[in-house]
Amino acid sequence: MKRSTVNRYIEIAKKAFAAAGLHLPPFAYWTVEDWKNKGPEVDEIRLAQLGWDVTDFGSGRFEEYGRTLFTLRNGYRMDGSYNKTYGEKFILNPPGQRAPLHFHRSKMEDIINRGGGKVFIRLYASTPDGKCSEEPFSVSIDGVKHELEAGSVVCLEPGQSIYIYPGLIHQFWGEGGFEIDGVCYTVSGEVSSICDDWHDNCFLEPMERFPKIEEDEPRVHYLCHEYPPAGMNA
């Protein structure tokens, strides 16, 4: 995907999150130039991969399969254990865009409709070999248990949330929402256990978690997997 697309969607996400009443921490606005003055004091941001995350999952079809996220908090391994056991993200939902069908080996998460329009989630139980099961399953929506058939689509209104447990295949998208430059966006949230994007994601189709980027214009913000090591110039 192109750097110009990354830059544009980060700016859209800033506006959509603000429209939902969500405030970002200061490091969300640090530019490449700002990072030149950052040392080991910001290693938690680097190691936990906090910050902006824009990806097409290697699909080359960002408008169809993509995500623009901001990770506010996450754990990372330190001395053989995690320094935190939880994570949180804000997620932009453009019209027509969704994440690929996937599940997590160990991460458990609540997906929350943080505002705008509706958020839809398609769900399957998984088979032992990581495929979509045709068996019914149960989920918890705002603490209420629901029995669902394979492939069911759940609709979350603003403020509602669903618990996604390890092994539950899911794919979500938004409809309607806040109008920004003539386009409507919803905003989702994720509150979870540790998010390990390198090892814990299982996609049902071959996908890459982080994109290969064509540098067609200057980078404004580093993505969460691009930070320079402490002491290195940007």
Sequence and secondary structure as in RCSB ss.txt:
>XXXX:A:sequence
MKRSTVNRYIEIAKKAFAAAGLHLPPFAYWTVEDWKNKGPEVDEIRLAQLGWDVTDFGSGRFEEYGRTLFTLRNG
YRMDGSYNKTYGEKFILNPPGQRAPLHFHRSKMEDIINRGGGKVFIRLYASTPDGKCSEEPFSVSIDGVKHELEA
GSVVCLEPGQSIYIYPGLIHQFWGEGGFEIDGVCYTVSGEVSSICDDWHDNCFLEPMERFPKIEEDEPRVHYLCH
EYPPAGMNA
>XXXX:A:secstr
 BHHHHHHHHHHHHHHHHHTT    GGGG  HHHHTT  GGGHHHHHTT EEEEE TT S TTTB EEEEEEE  
 EETTEES S EEEEEEE TT B  SEEESS  EEEEEEESSEEEEEEE B TTSSB  S EEEEETTEEEEE T
T EEEE TT EEEE TT EEEEEEES EEETTEEEEEEEEEES   TTTSEEESS   SS   B SS  SS  TT
    TT   
